[in-house]
Amino acid sequence: MKKWQIINSIVEQKIVGVLRGDSAEQVELFAHKCIEGGLNAIEVTFTVPSVVKCLENLTSHYAGRDDVIIGAGTVLDTETARIAILAGAQFIVTPYLNPEVIRNCNRYQIPVIPGAMTIKDVVEGLENGADIIKLFPGEISGPRMISAIKGPIPQANIMPTGGVHLENIHEWLAAGAVAVGIGSDLTKEAVKTGNYDLITEKARAYKANVQA
């Protein structure tokens, strides 16, 4: 998929499932359950053991589906970004602003969503060519931070990650978020109970909430 198609898909879907786990196999299962529930934008973090194999398996499995996009998160440097891209990652997410990672992704026309927490970070991210900025950690700032950013910088596309859940997702979107990242809220009950179908149920609930 072309860069602009992937960006549009994230914005249209509104939700990126941010998946961490104890093994590549576990995270692959998380991803399949999310997609079964209709959350088709998946971010696999580089904190997952054997994450490259996980990315390769997921991108290969869903290669025939244009509605599913698989990205890599917790990318800290250009080397990791390149490894993720070669493993099939269709977008890159970083926890902080790294201009070199942005330039590296732009070189290969891969969408990059760098983390930011200040106005300075947001502007620097835009100047370096980021199409979406990740507000992180979102639980520290809250939805009002998006309104504050978009006052002086209305052109910024903001995607909060952290602190977003079913009860407040509408607040984030109403504040101007183009999409949101959902992490442990998708998987914690499933891991606790061993019932991974709960991930599918939670994914469906999030999708219905956004559509409503």
SELO-732088 format. One record per atom (N, C-alpha, C, O): residue number from 1; x, y, z. Coordinates in steps of 0.1 Angstrom, whole numbers. Layout:
# residues N
[pt NUM [X Y Z]]
...
# end
This chain:
# residues 212
[pt 1 [8 -12 0]]
[pt 1 [0 0 0]]
[pt 1 [9 12 0]]
[pt 1 [19 13 6]]
[pt 2 [4 23 -7]]
[pt 2 [12 35 -7]]
[pt 2 [10 43 6]]
[pt 2 [1 40 14]]
[pt 3 [20 51 8]]
[pt 3 [21 58 21]]
[pt 3 [7 66 24]]
[pt 3 [2 64 35]]
[pt 4 [2 73 15]]
[pt 4 [-10 80 18]]
[pt 4 [-22 71 20]]
[pt 4 [-31 75 28]]
[pt 5 [-22 59 14]]
[pt 5 [-33 50 17]]
[pt 5 [-33 45 31]]
[pt 5 [-43 43 38]]
[pt 6 [-21 42 36]]
[pt 6 [-19 38 50]]
[pt 6 [-23 48 60]]
[pt 6 [-30 46 69]]
[pt 7 [-19 61 57]]
[pt 7 [-23 72 66]]
[pt 7 [-38 73 66]]
[pt 7 [-44 75 77]]
[pt 8 [-44 73 54]]
[pt 8 [-58 74 53]]
[pt 8 [-66 63 61]]
[pt 8 [-76 65 67]]
[pt 9 [-60 51 60]]
[pt 9 [-66 40 66]]
[pt 9 [-66 41 82]]
[pt 9 [-76 38 88]]
[pt 10 [-55 46 87]]
[pt 10 [-54 49 101]]
[pt 10 [-64 59 106]]
[pt 10 [-71 58 116]]
[pt 11 [-65 70 98]]
[pt 11 [-74 81 101]]
[pt 11 [-89 76 100]]
[pt 11 [-97 80 108]]
[pt 12 [-92 68 90]]
[pt 12 [-106 64 88]]
[pt 12 [-109 53 99]]
[pt 12 [-121 54 104]]
[pt 13 [-100 45 103]]
[pt 13 [-103 35 113]]
[pt 13 [-104 40 127]]
[pt 13 [-111 36 135]]
[pt 14 [-96 51 129]]
[pt 14 [-96 58 142]]
[pt 14 [-89 51 154]]
[pt 14 [-86 58 163]]
[pt 15 [-86 38 152]]
[pt 15 [-80 31 164]]
[pt 15 [-68 23 159]]
[pt 15 [-69 16 149]]
[pt 16 [-57 24 166]]
[pt 16 [-46 15 164]]
[pt 16 [-44 7 176]]
[pt 16 [-43 12 187]]
[pt 17 [-45 -6 175]]
[pt 17 [-42 -16 186]]
[pt 17 [-28 -17 188]]
[pt 17 [-20 -22 180]]
[pt 18 [-23 -13 200]]
[pt 18 [-9 -13 204]]
[pt 18 [-7 -26 212]]
[pt 18 [-11 -27 223]]
[pt 19 [0 -35 206]]
[pt 19 [1 -49 212]]
[pt 19 [15 -52 218]]
[pt 19 [25 -51 211]]
[pt 20 [15 -55 231]]
[pt 20 [27 -60 238]]
[pt 20 [24 -74 243]]
[pt 20 [13 -77 245]]
[pt 21 [35 -81 246]]
[pt 21 [32 -95 252]]
[pt 21 [45 -101 255]]
[pt 21 [56 -96 254]]
[pt 22 [44 -113 261]]
[pt 22 [55 -121 266]]
[pt 22 [62 -129 255]]
[pt 22 [73 -134 257]]
[pt 23 [56 -131 243]]
[pt 23 [62 -138 232]]
[pt 23 [56 -134 219]]
[pt 23 [45 -128 218]]
[pt 24 [63 -137 208]]
[pt 24 [58 -134 195]]
[pt 24 [45 -142 192]]
[pt 24 [36 -136 186]]
[pt 25 [44 -154 197]]
[pt 25 [32 -162 195]]
[pt 25 [20 -156 202]]
[pt 25 [9 -156 196]]
[pt 26 [22 -151 214]]
[pt 26 [11 -145 221]]
[pt 26 [6 -132 214]]
[pt 26 [-6 -130 213]]
[pt 27 [15 -124 209]]
[pt 27 [11 -112 203]]
[pt 27 [5 -114 189]]
[pt 27 [-4 -107 185]]
[pt 28 [9 -124 182]]
[pt 28 [3 -128 170]]
[pt 28 [-12 -132 173]]
[pt 28 [-21 -128 165]]
[pt 29 [-14 -139 183]]
[pt 29 [-28 -143 187]]
[pt 29 [-36 -130 191]]
[pt 29 [-47 -129 186]]
[pt 30 [-30 -121 198]]
[pt 30 [-37 -108 201]]
[pt 30 [-41 -102 188]]
[pt 30 [-52 -97 187]]
[pt 31 [-32 -101 179]]
[pt 31 [-35 -94 166]]
[pt 31 [-46 -101 159]]
[pt 31 [-55 -94 154]]
[pt 32 [-46 -114 158]]
[pt 32 [-57 -121 151]]
[pt 32 [-70 -118 158]]
[pt 32 [-80 -117 151]]
[pt 33 [-70 -118 171]]
[pt 33 [-83 -116 178]]
[pt 33 [-88 -101 176]]
[pt 33 [-100 -99 175]]
[pt 34 [-78 -92 176]]
[pt 34 [-82 -78 173]]
[pt 34 [-88 -76 159]]
[pt 34 [-99 -70 158]]
[pt 35 [-82 -82 150]]
[pt 35 [-87 -81 136]]
[pt 35 [-100 -88 134]]
[pt 35 [-109 -84 127]]
[pt 36 [-102 -99 141]]
[pt 36 [-114 -106 141]]
[pt 36 [-126 -97 146]]
[pt 36 [-137 -98 142]]
[pt 37 [-122 -89 155]]
[pt 37 [-132 -79 161]]
[pt 37 [-133 -66 153]]
[pt 37 [-141 -58 157]]
[pt 38 [-126 -65 142]]
[pt 38 [-127 -53 134]]
[pt 38 [-117 -42 136]]
[pt 38 [-118 -32 129]]
[pt 39 [-108 -44 145]]
[pt 39 [-97 -34 146]]
[pt 39 [-85 -39 138]]
[pt 39 [-78 -48 141]]
[pt 40 [-84 -32 126]]
[pt 40 [-75 -37 116]]
[pt 40 [-62 -30 115]]
[pt 40 [-54 -33 106]]
[pt 41 [-59 -20 123]]
[pt 41 [-46 -13 124]]
[pt 41 [-39 -18 136]]
[pt 41 [-44 -15 147]]
[pt 42 [-28 -25 134]]
[pt 42 [-21 -31 145]]
[pt 42 [-7 -26 146]]
[pt 42 [0 -26 136]]
[pt 43 [-3 -22 158]]
[pt 43 [11 -18 161]]
[pt 43 [17 -29 170]]
[pt 43 [13 -30 182]]
[pt 44 [27 -35 165]]
[pt 44 [35 -45 173]]
[pt 44 [47 -38 179]]
[pt 44 [55 -33 171]]
[pt 45 [49 -38 192]]
[pt 45 [60 -31 198]]
[pt 45 [73 -39 198]]
[pt 45 [73 -51 198]]
[pt 46 [84 -32 197]]
[pt 46 [97 -38 197]]
[pt 46 [102 -42 211]]
[pt 46 [114 -45 213]]
[pt 47 [93 -43 220]]
[pt 47 [95 -49 233]]
[pt 47 [92 -63 233]]
[pt 47 [94 -71 243]]
[pt 48 [85 -68 223]]
[pt 48 [81 -82 222]]
[pt 48 [93 -91 218]]
[pt 48 [100 -88 208]]
[pt 49 [95 -102 225]]
[pt 49 [106 -111 221]]
[pt 49 [104 -116 207]]
[pt 49 [92 -120 203]]
[pt 50 [114 -118 199]]
[pt 50 [113 -123 185]]
[pt 50 [103 -115 177]]
[pt 50 [96 -120 169]]
[pt 51 [103 -102 179]]
[pt 51 [93 -93 173]]
[pt 51 [95 -93 158]]
[pt 51 [84 -92 151]]
[pt 52 [107 -94 152]]
[pt 52 [108 -95 138]]
[pt 52 [101 -106 132]]
[pt 52 [94 -105 121]]
[pt 53 [102 -118 138]]
[pt 53 [94 -129 133]]
[pt 53 [79 -127 134]]
[pt 53 [72 -131 125]]
[pt 54 [75 -120 145]]
[pt 54 [61 -117 146]]
[pt 54 [56 -108 135]]
[pt 54 [45 -111 129]]
[pt 55 [64 -98 132]]
[pt 55 [60 -89 121]]
[pt 55 [59 -96 108]]
[pt 55 [50 -94 100]]
[pt 56 [69 -104 105]]
[pt 56 [70 -112 93]]
[pt 56 [58 -121 91]]
[pt 56 [52 -122 81]]
[pt 57 [54 -128 102]]
[pt 57 [43 -137 102]]
[pt 57 [30 -130 99]]
[pt 57 [21 -134 91]]
[pt 58 [28 -118 106]]
[pt 58 [15 -111 105]]
[pt 58 [14 -104 91]]
[pt 58 [3 -105 85]]
[pt 59 [24 -98 87]]
[pt 59 [24 -91 74]]
[pt 59 [22 -102 63]]
[pt 59 [15 -99 53]]
[pt 60 [28 -113 64]]
[pt 60 [26 -124 54]]
[pt 60 [12 -129 55]]
[pt 60 [5 -132 44]]
[pt 61 [6 -131 67]]
[pt 61 [-7 -137 68]]
[pt 61 [-18 -128 62]]
[pt 61 [-27 -133 56]]
[pt 62 [-16 -115 64]]
[pt 62 [-26 -105 59]]
[pt 62 [-22 -98 47]]
[pt 62 [-28 -87 43]]
[pt 63 [-13 -104 39]]
[pt 63 [-8 -97 27]]
[pt 63 [-19 -95 17]]
[pt 63 [-18 -85 9]]
[pt 64 [-29 -103 17]]
[pt 64 [-40 -102 7]]
[pt 64 [-51 -93 11]]
[pt 64 [-61 -91 4]]
[pt 65 [-50 -87 23]]
[pt 65 [-61 -78 28]]
[pt 65 [-57 -64 28]]
[pt 65 [-48 -60 37]]
[pt 66 [-62 -55 20]]
[pt 66 [-59 -41 20]]
[pt 66 [-64 -34 32]]
[pt 66 [-60 -23 35]]
[pt 67 [-74 -40 39]]
[pt 67 [-80 -33 50]]
[pt 67 [-72 -35 63]]
[pt 67 [-75 -29 73]]
[pt 68 [-62 -44 63]]
[pt 68 [-54 -46 75]]
[pt 68 [-40 -40 73]]
[pt 68 [-34 -43 62]]
[pt 69 [-36 -33 83]]
[pt 69 [-22 -27 82]]
[pt 69 [-15 -31 95]]
[pt 69 [-20 -30 106]]
[pt 70 [-3 -35 93]]
[pt 70 [6 -39 105]]
[pt 70 [18 -30 106]]
[pt 70 [25 -29 96]]
[pt 71 [20 -24 117]]
[pt 71 [31 -15 119]]
[pt 71 [39 -19 131]]
[pt 71 [36 -29 138]]
[pt 72 [50 -12 133]]
[pt 72 [60 -15 144]]
[pt 72 [60 -3 153]]
[pt 72 [61 9 149]]
[pt 73 [60 -6 167]]
[pt 73 [61 5 176]]
[pt 73 [73 4 186]]
[pt 73 [80 -6 185]]
[pt 74 [74 14 194]]
[pt 74 [86 14 203]]
[pt 74 [99 14 195]]
[pt 74 [108 7 199]]
[pt 75 [99 21 184]]
[pt 75 [111 21 176]]
[pt 75 [120 33 180]]
[pt 75 [115 44 180]]
[pt 76 [131 30 185]]
[pt 76 [140 40 192]]
[pt 76 [150 46 183]]
[pt 76 [156 57 186]]
[pt 77 [154 40 171]]
[pt 77 [165 45 163]]
[pt 77 [163 40 149]]
[pt 77 [154 33 145]]
[pt 78 [172 45 140]]
[pt 78 [170 43 126]]
[pt 78 [173 28 123]]
[pt 78 [167 23 113]]
[pt 79 [182 22 130]]
[pt 79 [185 8 127]]
[pt 79 [173 -1 130]]
[pt 79 [169 -9 122]]
[pt 80 [166 2 141]]
[pt 80 [154 -6 144]]
[pt 80 [143 -3 133]]
[pt 80 [135 -12 129]]
[pt 81 [142 10 129]]
[pt 81 [132 13 119]]
[pt 81 [134 6 106]]
[pt 81 [125 0 100]]
[pt 82 [147 5 102]]
[pt 82 [150 -2 89]]
[pt 82 [147 -17 91]]
[pt 82 [142 -23 82]]
[pt 83 [150 -23 102]]
[pt 83 [148 -37 105]]
[pt 83 [133 -40 104]]
[pt 83 [128 -50 98]]
[pt 84 [125 -31 110]]
[pt 84 [110 -32 110]]
[pt 84 [105 -31 96]]
[pt 84 [96 -39 92]]
[pt 85 [110 -22 88]]
[pt 85 [105 -20 74]]
[pt 85 [108 -33 66]]
[pt 85 [100 -37 58]]
[pt 86 [120 -38 68]]
[pt 86 [124 -50 60]]
[pt 86 [116 -62 65]]
[pt 86 [114 -71 57]]
[pt 87 [111 -62 77]]
[pt 87 [102 -73 82]]
[pt 87 [88 -71 77]]
[pt 87 [80 -80 80]]
[pt 88 [85 -60 70]]
[pt 88 [71 -58 65]]
[pt 88 [63 -48 71]]
[pt 88 [52 -46 67]]
[pt 89 [68 -41 82]]
[pt 89 [61 -31 89]]
[pt 89 [56 -20 79]]
[pt 89 [64 -15 71]]
[pt 90 [43 -17 79]]
[pt 90 [37 -7 70]]
[pt 90 [37 7 76]]
[pt 90 [34 17 69]]
[pt 91 [39 8 89]]
[pt 91 [41 22 95]]
[pt 91 [50 20 107]]
[pt 91 [51 9 113]]
[pt 92 [56 31 112]]
[pt 92 [65 31 123]]
[pt 92 [60 41 133]]
[pt 92 [56 52 130]]
[pt 93 [61 37 146]]
[pt 93 [57 45 157]]
[pt 93 [68 46 167]]
[pt 93 [75 36 170]]
[pt 94 [72 58 172]]
[pt 94 [82 60 181]]
[pt 94 [77 66 194]]
[pt 94 [67 73 194]]
[pt 95 [83 63 206]]
[pt 95 [78 69 218]]
[pt 95 [83 83 221]]
[pt 95 [79 90 230]]
[pt 96 [93 88 213]]
[pt 96 [98 101 214]]
[pt 96 [102 107 200]]
[pt 96 [102 99 191]]
[pt 97 [105 120 200]]
[pt 97 [108 126 187]]
[pt 97 [122 123 183]]
[pt 97 [131 127 190]]
[pt 98 [124 116 172]]
[pt 98 [138 113 167]]
[pt 98 [138 117 152]]
[pt 98 [133 110 144]]
[pt 99 [143 129 149]]
[pt 99 [143 134 135]]
[pt 99 [149 124 125]]
[pt 99 [145 123 113]]
[pt 100 [160 117 129]]
[pt 100 [166 107 121]]
[pt 100 [157 96 117]]
[pt 100 [158 91 105]]
[pt 101 [149 91 126]]
[pt 101 [140 80 123]]
[pt 101 [129 85 113]]
[pt 101 [125 78 104]]
[pt 102 [125 98 115]]
[pt 102 [115 103 106]]
[pt 102 [121 104 92]]
[pt 102 [114 100 82]]
[pt 103 [133 109 90]]
[pt 103 [139 110 77]]
[pt 103 [141 96 71]]
[pt 103 [140 94 59]]
[pt 104 [145 87 79]]
[pt 104 [147 73 74]]
[pt 104 [135 67 69]]
[pt 104 [135 61 58]]
[pt 105 [124 69 76]]
[pt 105 [111 64 71]]
[pt 105 [106 71 59]]
[pt 105 [101 65 49]]
[pt 106 [108 84 58]]
[pt 106 [104 91 46]]
[pt 106 [112 87 34]]
[pt 106 [108 87 23]]
[pt 107 [125 83 37]]
[pt 107 [133 78 26]]
[pt 107 [127 66 19]]
[pt 107 [128 65 7]]
[pt 108 [121 58 27]]
[pt 108 [114 46 21]]
[pt 108 [99 47 20]]
[pt 108 [92 37 17]]
[pt 109 [94 59 22]]
[pt 109 [80 62 20]]
[pt 109 [71 53 29]]
[pt 109 [61 48 25]]
[pt 110 [76 52 42]]
[pt 110 [68 45 52]]
[pt 110 [63 55 62]]
[pt 110 [71 63 67]]
[pt 111 [50 56 64]]
[pt 111 [44 65 74]]
[pt 111 [51 64 88]]
[pt 111 [53 52 92]]
[pt 112 [54 75 94]]
[pt 112 [60 74 107]]
[pt 112 [52 83 117]]
[pt 112 [48 95 113]]
[pt 113 [50 78 129]]
[pt 113 [42 86 139]]
[pt 113 [51 87 151]]
[pt 113 [52 79 159]]
[pt 114 [58 99 152]]
[pt 114 [67 101 163]]
[pt 114 [60 106 176]]
[pt 114 [50 113 175]]
[pt 115 [66 102 187]]
[pt 115 [60 106 200]]
[pt 115 [64 120 203]]
[pt 115 [75 125 199]]
[pt 116 [55 127 209]]
[pt 116 [57 141 213]]
[pt 116 [49 144 226]]
[pt 116 [39 138 228]]
[pt 117 [54 154 234]]
[pt 117 [48 158 246]]
[pt 117 [47 173 248]]
[pt 117 [40 178 256]]
[pt 118 [54 180 239]]
[pt 118 [55 194 240]]
[pt 118 [51 201 227]]
[pt 118 [52 194 216]]
[pt 119 [48 213 227]]
[pt 119 [46 221 215]]
[pt 119 [58 221 206]]
[pt 119 [57 219 194]]
[pt 120 [70 222 212]]
[pt 120 [82 222 205]]
[pt 120 [84 209 197]]
[pt 120 [88 208 186]]
[pt 121 [81 197 204]]
[pt 121 [82 184 198]]
[pt 121 [72 183 186]]
[pt 121 [76 178 175]]
[pt 122 [60 188 188]]
[pt 122 [50 187 177]]
[pt 122 [55 195 165]]
[pt 122 [54 190 154]]
[pt 123 [60 207 167]]
[pt 123 [64 215 155]]
[pt 123 [76 209 149]]
[pt 123 [77 208 136]]
[pt 124 [86 204 157]]
[pt 124 [97 197 151]]
[pt 124 [94 185 143]]
[pt 124 [100 182 133]]
[pt 125 [84 177 148]]
[pt 125 [79 166 141]]
[pt 125 [73 169 127]]
[pt 125 [76 163 117]]
[pt 126 [65 180 127]]
[pt 126 [59 185 115]]
[pt 126 [70 190 105]]
[pt 126 [70 187 93]]
[pt 127 [80 197 110]]
[pt 127 [91 202 102]]
[pt 127 [99 191 95]]
[pt 127 [104 193 84]]
[pt 128 [100 180 102]]
[pt 128 [108 169 97]]
[pt 128 [99 159 88]]
[pt 128 [104 149 83]]
[pt 129 [86 162 87]]
[pt 129 [78 155 77]]
[pt 129 [69 144 83]]
[pt 129 [65 135 75]]
[pt 130 [66 145 96]]
[pt 130 [57 135 101]]
[pt 130 [42 139 98]]
[pt 130 [39 151 100]]
[pt 131 [35 129 93]]
[pt 131 [21 132 90]]
[pt 131 [11 132 101]]
[pt 131 [1 139 102]]
[pt 132 [15 123 111]]
[pt 132 [7 122 124]]
[pt 132 [17 123 135]]
[pt 132 [28 117 135]]
[pt 133 [13 129 146]]
[pt 133 [21 130 158]]
[pt 133 [14 123 169]]
[pt 133 [3 124 172]]
[pt 134 [22 114 176]]
[pt 134 [17 106 187]]
[pt 134 [18 114 200]]
[pt 134 [29 117 204]]
[pt 135 [7 118 206]]
[pt 135 [8 124 219]]
[pt 135 [10 113 230]]
[pt 135 [1 105 232]]
[pt 136 [22 114 236]]
[pt 136 [25 103 245]]
[pt 136 [34 108 257]]
[pt 136 [43 116 254]]
[pt 137 [31 103 269]]
[pt 137 [20 95 273]]
[pt 137 [7 103 275]]
[pt 137 [7 113 282]]
[pt 138 [-4 98 269]]
[pt 138 [-16 105 269]]
[pt 138 [-23 107 282]]
[pt 138 [-30 116 285]]
[pt 139 [-20 97 291]]
[pt 139 [-27 97 304]]
[pt 139 [-22 109 313]]
[pt 139 [-28 113 322]]
[pt 140 [-10 114 310]]
[pt 140 [-5 125 317]]
[pt 140 [-11 139 313]]
[pt 140 [-14 147 322]]
[pt 141 [-14 140 301]]
[pt 141 [-19 153 296]]
[pt 141 [-35 153 295]]
[pt 141 [-41 163 299]]
[pt 142 [-41 142 291]]
[pt 142 [-55 142 289]]
[pt 142 [-60 149 276]]
[pt 142 [-52 155 269]]
[pt 143 [-73 147 273]]
[pt 143 [-78 153 260]]
[pt 143 [-76 168 258]]
[pt 143 [-74 172 247]]
[pt 144 [-76 175 269]]
[pt 144 [-74 190 268]]
[pt 144 [-61 194 261]]
[pt 144 [-60 205 256]]
[pt 145 [-51 185 262]]
[pt 145 [-38 188 256]]
[pt 145 [-39 189 241]]
[pt 145 [-33 198 234]]
[pt 146 [-48 181 235]]
[pt 146 [-50 182 220]]
[pt 146 [-56 195 216]]
[pt 146 [-51 202 207]]
[pt 147 [-66 200 224]]
[pt 147 [-72 213 221]]
[pt 147 [-62 224 223]]
[pt 147 [-61 233 215]]
[pt 148 [-53 222 233]]
[pt 148 [-43 232 235]]
[pt 148 [-33 233 224]]
[pt 148 [-29 244 219]]
[pt 149 [-29 221 219]]
[pt 149 [-20 221 207]]
[pt 149 [-26 226 195]]
[pt 149 [-20 234 188]]
[pt 150 [-38 223 192]]
[pt 150 [-45 227 180]]
[pt 150 [-49 241 180]]
[pt 150 [-53 246 169]]
[pt 151 [-48 248 191]]
[pt 151 [-50 263 191]]
[pt 151 [-40 270 183]]
[pt 151 [-43 276 173]]
[pt 152 [-27 269 186]]
[pt 152 [-17 275 178]]
[pt 152 [-12 267 166]]
[pt 152 [-7 272 156]]
[pt 153 [-15 254 166]]
[pt 153 [-10 245 155]]
[pt 153 [-22 237 150]]
[pt 153 [-22 224 152]]
[pt 154 [-32 243 144]]
[pt 154 [-44 235 140]]
[pt 154 [-41 225 129]]
[pt 154 [-49 216 127]]
[pt 155 [-30 226 122]]
[pt 155 [-27 217 111]]
[pt 155 [-21 204 116]]
[pt 155 [-19 194 109]]
[pt 156 [-18 203 129]]
[pt 156 [-12 191 135]]
[pt 156 [-22 180 136]]
[pt 156 [-33 182 141]]
[pt 157 [-19 168 131]]
[pt 157 [-27 156 133]]
[pt 157 [-22 148 145]]
[pt 157 [-11 143 144]]
[pt 158 [-30 147 155]]
[pt 158 [-26 142 168]]
[pt 158 [-33 128 171]]
[pt 158 [-45 127 169]]
[pt 159 [-24 119 175]]
[pt 159 [-29 105 179]]
[pt 159 [-25 102 193]]
[pt 159 [-13 99 194]]
[pt 160 [-33 103 203]]
[pt 160 [-29 100 216]]
[pt 160 [-28 85 219]]
[pt 160 [-35 77 213]]
[pt 161 [-18 82 227]]
[pt 161 [-16 68 231]]
[pt 161 [-13 68 246]]
[pt 161 [-5 75 251]]
[pt 162 [-20 59 253]]
[pt 162 [-19 59 268]]
[pt 162 [-31 67 274]]
[pt 162 [-33 78 270]]
[pt 163 [-38 61 283]]
[pt 163 [-49 67 289]]
[pt 163 [-62 68 281]]
[pt 163 [-72 75 285]]
[pt 164 [-62 61 270]]
[pt 164 [-75 60 262]]
[pt 164 [-82 47 265]]
[pt 164 [-76 36 264]]
[pt 165 [-95 48 268]]
[pt 165 [-102 36 270]]
[pt 165 [-117 38 266]]
[pt 165 [-120 49 261]]
[pt 166 [-125 28 267]]
[pt 166 [-139 28 262]]
[pt 166 [-147 40 267]]
[pt 166 [-155 46 260]]
[pt 167 [-145 43 280]]
[pt 167 [-153 53 286]]
[pt 167 [-149 68 282]]
[pt 167 [-157 77 283]]
[pt 168 [-137 70 277]]
[pt 168 [-133 83 273]]
[pt 168 [-128 85 259]]
[pt 168 [-124 96 255]]
[pt 169 [-129 75 251]]
[pt 169 [-124 76 237]]
[pt 169 [-131 87 230]]
[pt 169 [-125 94 222]]
[pt 170 [-144 89 233]]
[pt 170 [-152 100 226]]
[pt 170 [-146 114 230]]
[pt 170 [-147 123 222]]
[pt 171 [-141 115 242]]
[pt 171 [-135 128 246]]
[pt 171 [-123 131 238]]
[pt 171 [-121 143 234]]
[pt 172 [-114 121 236]]
[pt 172 [-102 123 228]]
[pt 172 [-106 127 213]]
[pt 172 [-100 136 208]]
[pt 173 [-115 120 208]]
[pt 173 [-119 123 194]]
[pt 173 [-126 137 193]]
[pt 173 [-124 144 183]]
[pt 174 [-134 140 203]]
[pt 174 [-141 153 203]]
[pt 174 [-131 164 204]]
[pt 174 [-133 175 199]]
[pt 175 [-119 162 211]]
[pt 175 [-109 172 213]]
[pt 175 [-101 174 200]]
[pt 175 [-93 184 200]]
[pt 176 [-102 165 190]]
[pt 176 [-96 167 178]]
[pt 176 [-86 157 174]]
[pt 176 [-79 158 164]]
[pt 177 [-85 145 181]]
[pt 177 [-76 135 177]]
[pt 177 [-80 128 164]]
[pt 177 [-92 126 162]]
[pt 178 [-71 126 155]]
[pt 178 [-74 120 142]]
[pt 178 [-75 105 144]]
[pt 178 [-82 98 136]]
[pt 179 [-69 99 154]]
[pt 179 [-70 85 158]]
[pt 179 [-65 84 172]]
[pt 179 [-60 93 178]]
[pt 180 [-66 72 177]]
[pt 180 [-61 69 191]]
[pt 180 [-54 56 191]]
[pt 180 [-57 47 183]]
[pt 181 [-44 54 200]]
[pt 181 [-38 42 202]]
[pt 181 [-43 35 215]]
[pt 181 [-43 41 225]]
[pt 182 [-47 22 214]]
[pt 182 [-53 15 225]]
[pt 182 [-43 4 229]]
[pt 182 [-40 -4 220]]
[pt 183 [-38 3 241]]
[pt 183 [-28 -6 245]]
[pt 183 [-34 -18 254]]
[pt 183 [-42 -26 249]]
[pt 184 [-30 -18 266]]
[pt 184 [-33 -29 275]]
[pt 184 [-48 -31 277]]
[pt 184 [-53 -42 281]]
[pt 185 [-56 -21 275]]
[pt 185 [-71 -22 277]]
[pt 185 [-77 -33 268]]
[pt 185 [-87 -39 271]]
[pt 186 [-70 -35 257]]
[pt 186 [-75 -45 247]]
[pt 186 [-73 -59 252]]
[pt 186 [-80 -68 249]]
[pt 187 [-62 -61 259]]
[pt 187 [-57 -75 262]]
[pt 187 [-57 -79 277]]
[pt 187 [-56 -91 280]]
[pt 188 [-57 -69 286]]
[pt 188 [-55 -73 300]]
[pt 188 [-64 -83 306]]
[pt 188 [-60 -92 313]]
[pt 189 [-77 -82 303]]
[pt 189 [-87 -91 308]]
[pt 189 [-85 -105 302]]
[pt 189 [-87 -115 309]]
[pt 190 [-82 -105 289]]
[pt 190 [-79 -118 282]]
[pt 190 [-67 -125 288]]
[pt 190 [-68 -138 291]]
[pt 191 [-57 -118 291]]
[pt 191 [-45 -124 297]]
[pt 191 [-48 -129 311]]
[pt 191 [-43 -140 315]]
[pt 192 [-55 -121 318]]
[pt 192 [-59 -125 332]]
[pt 192 [-67 -137 333]]
[pt 192 [-65 -145 342]]
[pt 193 [-77 -139 324]]
[pt 193 [-86 -150 325]]
[pt 193 [-82 -162 316]]
[pt 193 [-87 -173 318]]
[pt 194 [-74 -159 306]]
[pt 194 [-70 -169 296]]
[pt 194 [-81 -171 285]]
[pt 194 [-79 -180 277]]
[pt 195 [-90 -162 285]]
[pt 195 [-101 -162 275]]
[pt 195 [-98 -151 264]]
[pt 195 [-101 -140 266]]
[pt 196 [-91 -155 254]]
[pt 196 [-86 -146 244]]
[pt 196 [-98 -141 235]]
[pt 196 [-96 -131 227]]
[pt 197 [-109 -147 235]]
[pt 197 [-121 -142 228]]
[pt 197 [-125 -128 234]]
[pt 197 [-132 -120 227]]
[pt 198 [-121 -125 246]]
[pt 198 [-124 -112 252]]
[pt 198 [-118 -101 244]]
[pt 198 [-123 -90 244]]
[pt 199 [-106 -104 238]]
[pt 199 [-100 -93 229]]
[pt 199 [-109 -90 217]]
[pt 199 [-111 -78 214]]
[pt 200 [-115 -100 211]]
[pt 200 [-124 -98 200]]
[pt 200 [-136 -90 205]]
[pt 200 [-140 -81 198]]
[pt 201 [-141 -93 216]]
[pt 201 [-153 -86 221]]
[pt 201 [-149 -71 224]]
[pt 201 [-157 -62 221]]
[pt 202 [-138 -69 230]]
[pt 202 [-134 -55 233]]
[pt 202 [-131 -47 220]]
[pt 202 [-135 -36 219]]
[pt 203 [-125 -54 210]]
[pt 203 [-123 -48 197]]
[pt 203 [-136 -43 191]]
[pt 203 [-137 -32 186]]
[pt 204 [-146 -52 192]]
[pt 204 [-159 -49 186]]
[pt 204 [-166 -37 194]]
[pt 204 [-172 -29 188]]
[pt 205 [-164 -37 207]]
[pt 205 [-169 -26 215]]
[pt 205 [-163 -13 211]]
[pt 205 [-170 -3 210]]
[pt 206 [-150 -13 209]]
[pt 206 [-143 0 205]]
[pt 206 [-148 4 191]]
[pt 206 [-150 16 189]]
[pt 207 [-149 -5 182]]
[pt 207 [-153 -2 169]]
[pt 207 [-167 4 169]]
[pt 207 [-170 14 162]]
[pt 208 [-176 -2 176]]
[pt 208 [-190 3 177]]
[pt 208 [-190 16 184]]
[pt 208 [-199 25 180]]
[pt 209 [-182 19 194]]
[pt 209 [-182 32 200]]
[pt 209 [-178 43 191]]
[pt 209 [-184 53 190]]
[pt 210 [-167 40 183]]
[pt 210 [-163 50 173]]
[pt 210 [-173 52 162]]
[pt 210 [-176 64 158]]
[pt 211 [-179 42 157]]
[pt 211 [-190 43 147]]
[pt 211 [-202 51 152]]
[pt 211 [-208 59 145]]
[pt 212 [-205 49 165]]
[pt 212 [-216 57 171]]
[pt 212 [-213 71 173]]
[pt 212 [-221 79 178]]
# end
